[in-house]
Every structure is written in C-alpha cells, then in structure tokens.
Amino acid sequence: MSLVNLGHFCSHMQNASRARLSITSIMSSKLHLGIALALQDQGFISSVTRGDTAGPDAEETPTTQENISRRRLWLSLKYHDNEPVLSKMKLVSKPTKRIHMGVQGLQELAAGRPHDFVRPLEAGEIMLLLTDRGVILEARQAIGMRIGGQLLCRVR
C-alpha cells in the first residue's frame, strides 16, 4: 500500500471538486477502488466506473498485463446548491508516520475529543481507515463492528 499515491488521490479529488469537474479519473489500484467505493457509500461521489485513459468503459474490459498501465477509475463528483459535496480530503497517516488506532480511540474522535494528536471529527466529516482484514471502512462503521485499523484520510 502506497500512501504517496493515496496523497495524490486526495489532492486530485480536492482539486477536481474545486474546479467543478463532473467526472474525473484516477489511477486504478485496489486501495483507490476501496476508498472510491467508501466515498460513494457515504454520499460524497455519485458513481465509480472502470475504464482506461480514453474514458469509462461502455462494457466490462478485463485488466491484463498489456493494458494494466492504461486502466483508470472514473469517478462522478456530486454537487449540492452549486457547491461541491466533497470539499476537503486530507491524509491522516503519512508515508513516514502511519497512525493506527483502536476502537476506544475511534470512539473518542467520533465523540468530538482529540486522541493521540489526531483532531476530532467535525460535523459532516468522515474518517476512512484500513482494517487488518484489508477492508476500508468509515470510522463509525468500524466502531460498530468493534475493530480498529490504520487511519487513512479524512473527508469533508
């Protein structure tokens, strides 16, 4: 898992929403797909489609060794009252300092209290984390399932 590429993903999504793009593409990876699907589940983006550098696929195209470098994820951004739904996306764990948190720490963040130098969640903000099982969850979902993990990014 490359947190450098995740940092590029976060800044790209933030810049695309500020530029008022309706659709944007990102590099295809398992981590990016998991985060994009979590953003879709939480209502920050409207759709996730696989495609290549030319655009989204009209029909499913399998990824092979020959086309893996051209594969992209196409994300449709959402806007409400002409304002982007996704206004800010920022890394929590850095490539040089990964932050892992248990259930009690996540509960404190969700309740509005800081924990281990991590700012609490604000209203309308989510935190995505990677569990030990390799699943990307929102912090409140992880609290409900009673599991912790590595903090990836916060989205507002």
C-alpha positions as CSV (number, residue, x, y, z in Angstrom):
1,M,0.0,0.0,0.0
2,S,1.5,3.3,-1.1
3,L,0.5,6.3,1.0
4,V,2.2,8.5,-1.5
5,N,-0.3,7.5,-4.2
6,L,-3.1,8.0,-1.7
7,G,-1.8,11.5,-1.1
8,H,-2.0,12.2,-4.8
9,F,-5.6,10.7,-4.9
10,C,-6.7,13.0,-2.0
11,S,-5.3,16.2,-3.6
12,H,-6.6,15.2,-7.0
13,M,-10.1,14.7,-5.6
14,Q,-10.0,18.0,-3.8
15,N,-8.7,19.9,-6.8
16,A,-11.3,18.3,-9.1
17,S,-14.2,19.3,-6.9
18,R,-12.9,22.8,-6.6
19,A,-12.6,23.0,-10.4
20,R,-16.2,21.9,-10.6
21,L,-15.5,18.8,-12.8
22,S,-18.4,16.5,-13.3
23,I,-16.2,13.4,-13.8
24,T,-12.5,12.7,-13.2
25,S,-10.2,9.7,-13.4
26,I,-7.6,8.3,-11.0
27,M,-5.0,5.6,-11.2
28,S,-6.6,2.2,-10.7
29,S,-5.5,0.2,-7.7
30,K,-7.1,-2.0,-5.0
31,L,-6.7,0.8,-2.4
32,H,-8.1,3.5,-4.6
33,L,-11.1,1.4,-5.6
34,G,-11.8,0.7,-1.9
35,I,-11.7,4.4,-1.0
36,A,-13.8,5.4,-4.0
37,L,-16.4,2.8,-3.1
38,A,-16.4,4.1,0.5
39,L,-16.8,7.7,-0.7
40,Q,-19.7,6.5,-2.9
41,D,-21.3,4.7,0.1
42,Q,-21.0,7.8,2.2
43,G,-22.5,10.0,-0.5
44,F,-19.5,12.1,-1.5
45,I,-19.4,10.9,-5.1
46,S,-22.2,9.5,-7.3
47,S,-20.6,6.7,-9.2
48,V,-17.4,4.7,-9.7
49,T,-16.7,3.2,-13.2
50,R,-13.7,1.3,-14.5
51,G,-12.2,2.5,-17.8
52,D,-9.0,3.4,-19.5
53,T,-7.2,6.7,-20.4
54,A,-9.8,7.4,-23.1
55,G,-12.8,7.3,-20.8
56,P,-15.1,5.0,-18.9
57,D,-15.8,1.5,-20.4
58,A,-19.1,1.0,-22.2
59,E,-18.8,-2.7,-21.5
60,E,-16.6,-4.5,-19.0
61,T,-13.0,-4.9,-20.1
62,P,-10.8,-7.3,-18.1
63,T,-7.4,-6.0,-16.8
64,T,-4.5,-7.8,-18.4
65,Q,-0.7,-7.4,-18.3
66,E,-0.9,-5.5,-21.7
67,N,-3.5,-2.9,-20.6
68,I,-2.8,-2.5,-16.8
69,S,-0.9,0.8,-17.3
70,R,-3.9,2.4,-19.1
71,R,-6.6,1.3,-16.6
72,R,-8.3,4.1,-14.7
73,L,-11.1,4.6,-12.2
74,W,-13.7,7.2,-13.4
75,L,-15.5,9.0,-10.5
76,S,-18.6,11.2,-10.9
77,L,-18.5,14.1,-8.5
78,K,-21.6,15.4,-6.7
79,Y,-22.7,19.0,-6.1
80,H,-25.4,20.4,-3.9
81,D,-26.6,24.0,-4.5
82,N,-23.7,24.5,-6.8
83,E,-21.2,23.7,-4.1
84,P,-19.1,20.5,-4.1
85,V,-20.2,17.8,-1.7
86,L,-16.5,16.8,-1.3
87,S,-14.8,20.0,-0.3
88,K,-11.7,18.7,1.5
89,M,-9.8,15.4,1.6
90,K,-6.6,15.1,3.6
91,L,-4.2,12.3,4.6
92,V,-4.1,11.4,8.3
93,S,-1.3,8.7,8.1
94,K,1.7,10.0,6.3
95,P,4.2,7.8,4.4
96,T,6.8,8.4,7.2
97,K,4.3,8.1,10.1
98,R,1.5,5.6,9.9
99,I,-1.2,6.0,12.6
100,H,-3.1,3.0,13.9
101,M,-6.0,3.4,16.3
102,G,-8.2,1.0,18.3
103,V,-11.9,1.2,18.9
104,Q,-11.6,3.4,22.0
105,G,-9.5,6.0,20.2
106,L,-12.0,6.0,17.3
107,Q,-14.9,6.4,19.8
108,E,-13.1,9.5,21.2
109,L,-12.6,11.0,17.7
110,A,-16.3,10.4,16.8
111,A,-17.4,11.9,20.1
112,G,-15.5,15.1,19.3
113,R,-12.5,14.6,21.5
114,P,-8.9,14.5,20.2
115,H,-6.9,11.3,20.7
116,D,-3.1,10.9,20.2
117,F,-2.6,14.1,18.3
118,V,-5.4,13.4,15.9
119,R,-8.1,16.1,15.7
120,P,-11.6,15.0,16.4
121,L,-14.2,14.6,13.6
122,E,-16.3,17.6,12.8
123,A,-19.9,17.6,11.8
124,G,-20.3,16.2,8.3
125,E,-16.8,14.8,8.3
126,I,-15.8,11.2,7.9
127,M,-12.5,9.3,8.5
128,L,-11.6,6.3,6.4
129,L,-9.4,3.5,7.8
130,L,-7.9,0.3,6.7
131,T,-8.6,-2.7,8.9
132,D,-6.3,-5.6,9.5
133,R,-8.6,-7.6,7.2
134,G,-7.8,-5.3,4.3
135,V,-11.3,-3.7,4.3
136,I,-11.7,0.1,4.1
137,L,-14.3,1.4,6.5
138,E,-15.6,4.6,7.8
139,A,-14.7,5.2,11.5
140,R,-18.3,4.9,12.7
141,Q,-18.8,1.6,10.9
142,A,-15.5,0.3,12.5
143,I,-16.8,1.4,15.9
144,G,-20.0,-0.6,15.3
145,M,-18.0,-3.6,14.2
146,R,-15.6,-3.2,17.2
147,I,-12.5,-3.1,15.1
148,G,-9.7,-0.6,14.7
149,G,-7.1,-0.1,12.0
150,Q,-4.8,2.3,10.2
151,L,-6.2,5.8,9.7
152,L,-6.0,6.8,6.0
153,C,-7.8,10.0,5.3
154,R,-10.5,12.4,6.5
155,V,-13.1,13.8,4.1
156,R,-15.4,16.8,4.5
